[in-house]
């Protein structure tokens, strides 16, 4: 039992870190520009497809991932300059409509290029097997994801907390007008933030590709989770995004694994087997509603 | 002498009546042309118009951008399907029950969600809608992923709802009644206070109005009407589908409202008509019609920011001025 819990906790950590890659970009876009970008999930999808295509063409997973990150960052920057930039001054409804339109276009474009069927993206051969960790075996590839996730989170922390660009980003998130008045080119900064966010999306998409299906519509399901994460964490806060991601990843994964089993302890088997999965699926939304009930601006509000 | 306001509203009422008569004449016209299939399509447009109108009341009139309207729409559909399974097929019982269920749901969700504002309100309504969605797809007794089929359309006194034209007229009556009621609400004291709250919440609170109670009432009215629309759509497709509860459904309804015109009485109708007609047209032209729809939506955002209804109005006004 302990082994199952430990393994599921690691899976939760791994999923949470990938969610963080998505949520980090989303929370900054949200925080600095007060912009709802529903198309963020589409960048994740584009990243996964680019990774699959590049990996198939070059025969190397690493080349695939790097190409996907660079390619998607370019797509993100292009999108920001051509369409999204015009939306910052508009209200949330216009942003929802425009980025919803972008989702439709992105899904159709991907379907047009790669077809309806999911494409294949394999984990590197060397990491296909399990490794022994502290007495039990765990897939090596998932360990790699955890390592990359932790490394990127650390890197992001250093960039945001210790560098000049990071200072601008934090300043922009807490007060955009004031930051502009102090002479920071928020427009250019924002294109950069957006491209970086897109790159992180692609990294998550490429790494999760071998575990989940690379298919049209993959972005929408994870997008909602990313929104849950940043709302729990507090919009605009990188730290909140990290805490929120880990919380959502672990609660969701552990809930799905353990809840049916826990319920069986004190409910009739039949009721437990229907109620368990239902309750597990809504667990993170309950968590979010509860957090918003007691802390209406999330755990770490960026604006004071 | 009659006041300008009275003349204007009398003219508006005349126009609305003419439009209603024209819409009522549609089924025999289509049948005469041999296009019976489109009677069903038209009924579907009217039902979505009702759902979008109910959302527009919350978003445009109450100023509350909710992203979970599918919960009420879907709950209404499931209520009718579940009741039909238990043998309750009378529309006079099942449809009000569906609307009431959606209303109670809106009361619960609204009471919690209205503690938050802005983006957080958008997200918490989405979260609740997702909870309802997952609840329904994981309960096998209610069909799970496949949805719950209706054995037949509801019975409605002497009216035969199996006849597409009759069903169309019933849907039209529901939509017209809803528009009439919402128009009356908008012009009543309750509506004036609600608009005041939308424009300046803290001022209305300072004047002593119970802001939260007014907003909750607005949310519940919208949710109840969405439940009625859900009851109709389940009857139309003979299925309470989990797709009706999915967040993309909330998104589609919101898109209809924005395309049609936020905060205008006929905005929801205009949006549903525009979007569903485009879908009908574009699917015939290209399999990649979603992309074409996306491009058109972008054009709406950048060229007609106040919605199709306002854009057309402006176009006519400019044309008349020349």
Boltz contact constraints between the chains, C-beta under 6 A:
constraints:
  - contact:
      token1: [A, 92]
      token2: [B, 65]
      max_distance: 6.0
  - contact:
      token1: [A, 93]
      token2: [B, 258]
      max_distance: 6.0
  - contact:
      token1: [A, 94]
      token2: [B, 301]
      max_distance: 6.0
  - contact:
      token1: [A, 97]
      token2: [B, 255]
      max_distance: 6.0
  - contact:
      token1: [A, 97]
      token2: [B, 258]
      max_distance: 6.0
  - contact:
      token1: [A, 97]
      token2: [B, 297]
      max_distance: 6.0
  - contact:
      token1: [A, 97]
      token2: [B, 301]
      max_distance: 6.0
  - contact:
      token1: [A, 98]
      token2: [B, 301]
      max_distance: 6.0
  - contact:
      token1: [A, 100]
      token2: [B, 251]
      max_distance: 6.0
  - contact:
      token1: [A, 100]
      token2: [B, 255]
      max_distance: 6.0
  - contact:
      token1: [A, 101]
      token2: [B, 294]
      max_distance: 6.0
  - contact:
      token1: [A, 101]
      token2: [B, 297]
      max_distance: 6.0
  - contact:
      token1: [A, 101]
      token2: [B, 298]
      max_distance: 6.0
  - contact:
      token1: [A, 104]
      token2: [B, 290]
      max_distance: 6.0
  - contact:
      token1: [A, 104]
      token2: [B, 293]
      max_distance: 6.0
  - contact:
      token1: [A, 104]
      token2: [B, 294]
      max_distance: 6.0
  - contact:
      token1: [A, 105]
      token2: [B, 291]
      max_distance: 6.0
  - contact:
      token1: [A, 105]
      token2: [B, 294]
      max_distance: 6.0
  - contact:
      token1: [A, 108]
      token2: [B, 288]
      max_distance: 6.0
  - contact:
      token1: [A, 108]
      token2: [B, 290]
      max_distance: 6.0
  - contact:
      token1: [A, 108]
      token2: [B, 291]
      max_distance: 6.0
  - contact:
      token1: [A, 227]
      token2: [B, 123]
      max_distance: 6.0
  - contact:
      token1: [A, 231]
      token2: [B, 123]
      max_distance: 6.0
  - contact:
      token1: [A, 277]
      token2: [B, 138]
      max_distance: 6.0
  - contact:
      token1: [A, 278]
      token2: [B, 135]
      max_distance: 6.0
  - contact:
      token1: [A, 278]
      token2: [B, 138]
      max_distance: 6.0
  - contact:
      token1: [A, 281]
      token2: [B, 134]
      max_distance: 6.0
  - contact:
      token1: [A, 281]
      token2: [B, 138]
      max_distance: 6.0
  - contact:
      token1: [A, 282]
      token2: [B, 131]
      max_distance: 6.0
  - contact:
      token1: [A, 282]
      token2: [B, 134]
      max_distance: 6.0
  - contact:
      token1: [A, 285]
      token2: [B, 127]
      max_distance: 6.0
  - contact:
      token1: [A, 285]
      token2: [B, 130]
      max_distance: 6.0
  - contact:
      token1: [A, 285]
      token2: [B, 131]
      max_distance: 6.0
  - contact:
      token1: [A, 288]
      token2: [B, 127]
      max_distance: 6.0
  - contact:
      token1: [A, 289]
      token2: [B, 127]
      max_distance: 6.0
  - contact:
      token1: [A, 292]
      token2: [B, 116]
      max_distance: 6.0
  - contact:
      token1: [A, 292]
      token2: [B, 124]
      max_distance: 6.0
  - contact:
      token1: [A, 296]
      token2: [B, 115]
      max_distance: 6.0
  - contact:
      token1: [A, 296]
      token2: [B, 116]
      max_distance: 6.0
